[in-house]
């Protein structure tokens, strides 16, 4: 699941620093509540979130129906753009020459991020949970979707759009 709508979504800003004041808006809280209602019958054993507070805020709303542990996993963090607090449009302009491999301002490339998310999926395969919820970010969800649904080339990852509090169900084999 992607986190709920945030104040930085409204502002069009990048965020990969958990210390920034990025939080769910009222709309984001409503989105999370709607997802919570839709998922209330699912028997989650735990919820995994990224280190960024917006994922924990979303998970906490959903967890009202589950009361399971919420755990942070660093590999779920949003892509480290090197543009924290700056416009998303500036980030995209900076990587336009090579959007898959470009690293700017000490950030990671899209392919670096993909490797990190794949590492998380590989770790997940070693866990014993039957059903869990992962709350992450659009960039992270793109990699997850491409992994599980297949047939999506790296160059087309950015063509996958995931709405706030949109979720997908996958089974690890």
ChimeraX attribute file (.defattr): number of C-alpha atoms within 10 A of each C-alpha:
attribute: neighborCount
match mode: 1-to-1
recipient: residues
	/A:1	25
	/A:2	24
	/A:3	31
	/A:4	30
	/A:5	23
	/A:6	19
	/A:7	17
	/A:8	20
	/A:9	18
	/A:10	9
	/A:11	12
	/A:12	14
	/A:13	18
	/A:14	22
	/A:15	24
	/A:16	19
	/A:17	18
	/A:18	13
	/A:19	10
	/A:20	13
	/A:21	13
	/A:22	19
	/A:23	21
	/A:24	23
	/A:25	17
	/A:26	13
	/A:27	14
	/A:28	22
	/A:29	21
	/A:30	17
	/A:31	22
	/A:32	27
	/A:33	21
	/A:34	15
	/A:35	20
	/A:36	22
	/A:37	14
	/A:38	11
	/A:39	17
	/A:40	15
	/A:41	10
	/A:42	13
	/A:43	14
	/A:44	19
	/A:45	16
	/A:46	18
	/A:47	22
	/A:48	20
	/A:49	28
	/A:50	23
	/A:51	21
	/A:52	24
	/A:53	20
	/A:54	27
	/A:55	26
	/A:56	23
	/A:57	20
	/A:58	30
	/A:59	26
	/A:60	20
	/A:61	19
	/A:62	23
	/A:63	22
	/A:64	13
	/A:65	16
	/A:66	19
	/A:67	13
	/A:68	15
	/A:69	13
	/A:70	18
	/A:71	15
	/A:72	19
	/A:73	14
	/A:74	15
	/A:75	22
	/A:76	27
	/A:77	24
	/A:78	22
	/A:79	24
	/A:80	21
	/A:81	25
	/A:82	19
	/A:83	21
	/A:84	17
	/A:85	17
	/A:86	16
	/A:87	15
	/A:88	19
	/A:89	11
	/A:90	13
	/A:91	19
	/A:92	13
	/A:93	10
	/A:94	17
	/A:95	17
	/A:96	11
	/A:97	10
	/A:98	12
	/A:99	18
	/A:100	20
	/A:101	13
	/A:102	17
	/A:103	19
	/A:104	15
	/A:105	12
	/A:106	10
	/A:107	17
	/A:108	18
	/A:109	21
	/A:110	26
	/A:111	18
	/A:112	16
	/A:113	23
	/A:114	23
	/A:115	14
	/A:116	19
	/A:117	25
	/A:118	17
	/A:119	13
	/A:120	16
	/A:121	17
	/A:122	12
	/A:123	11
	/A:124	12
	/A:125	11
	/A:126	8
	/A:127	8
	/A:128	8
	/A:129	11
	/A:130	11
	/A:131	14
	/A:132	15
	/A:133	22
	/A:134	23
	/A:135	29
	/A:136	28
	/A:137	25
	/A:138	22
	/A:139	22
	/A:140	25
	/A:141	25
	/A:142	21
	/A:143	26
	/A:144	19
	/A:145	17
	/A:146	16
	/A:147	15
	/A:148	13
	/A:149	10
	/A:150	10
	/A:151	9
	/A:152	16
	/A:153	8
	/A:154	16
	/A:155	12
	/A:156	12
	/A:157	18
	/A:158	14
	/A:159	10
	/A:160	14
	/A:161	12
	/A:162	19
	/A:163	14
	/A:164	21
	/A:165	26
	/A:166	17
	/A:167	17
	/A:168	13
	/A:169	10
	/A:170	11
	/A:171	7
	/A:172	9
	/A:173	4
